[in-house]
């Protein structure tokens, strides 16, 4: 049996195109953007110009008609420059608009998705609440039917792109007595929306990626803004979590690669005790471990993305192999990413602790992948649950 781990010519072209953009347009801005905790307002329009918004969307909506492997590759390549902005792109393109694409009506998709692909719209996804993080089903945001519209009350927190999003997909309880089976998914355009308030959350990492606390105070949206059917929100939510975890693994991957490449360069150039830093075995050992960790992370993530692309429905959730593979990919990438970033700072010594050195940004950003998109502990619970299923096959 032969396994081919090489990128196709089309995938290499995608990587080259995004890398040229990231290294020439994004990289020169990053130190200032991170210092000011500011997202470049034109980033999505710039990505639209090179045709990489909506990589997995159908061409009729303006997408590239590719898959989740290519989406993962896109996020990894951006993250070589900025883990934070790769997450911002992923939150809009996968968490929000791809979830919308998989569940909205054709009319809704034709109205919204072309503007997502052009970069005119920025999206965000609202799941987490102040008292409902990993326990997403414990959300308390309410959507009460009133005539031909719903009245929304509640709040969502830690929402990537929340302060700047043009469109939001979110979940609310429509029938609280039914528990998890009484949740529905909705969307709305944020501009001039009455009863909708946003507050920026300040973080010590992932700066330049805006995060918000969003509040609904008797906000009204039309009933046609329901996605996927009344009380079908759990299905919408859980189906999207797998593609979220797989593709956002690319944020950690790109950052890992950057840490390794920057550390190799520094180890060759930095001279101590009359010889290059890379000649010391302690440093060589760190570089070897960083490379091994990155390659293992890459296999975990890309194999999960490839498996997802091979599925006709690409639906995950409880009781599926995709759920296990997705959780395992982000678990491994997230924890390995923090180790690799830590090693990079150690190799750079005092310079690694200075903000003008990119490894400092990667170090601060990587920790998010231990606690975001479901904590490492929750991912372990998911993996163990699927391992203990009666029909689990260890060779898969």
Secondary structure, 3 states (H helix, E strand, C coil): CCCCCCCCHHHHHHHHHHHHHHHHHHHHHHHHHHHHCCCCCCHHHHHHHCCCCCCCCCHHHCCCCCCHHHHHHHHHHHHCCCHHHHHHHHHHHHHHHHHHHHHCCHHHHHHHHHHHHHCCCCEEEECCECCECCCHHHCCCEEEEECCEEEEEEEEEEEECCCCCCEEEEEEECCHHHHHHHEEEEEEECCCCCCEEEEEECCCCCCCCCEEEEEEEEEEEEHHHEECCCCCHHHHHHHHHHHHHHHHHHHHHHHHHHHHHHHHHHHHHCEECCEEHHHCHHHHHHHHHHHHHHHHHHHHHHHHHHHHHHCCCCCCCCCCHHHHHHHHHHHHHHHHHHHHHHHHHHHHHHHHHCCCCHHHHHHHHHCHHHHCCCCHHHHHHHHHHHHCCCCCCCCC
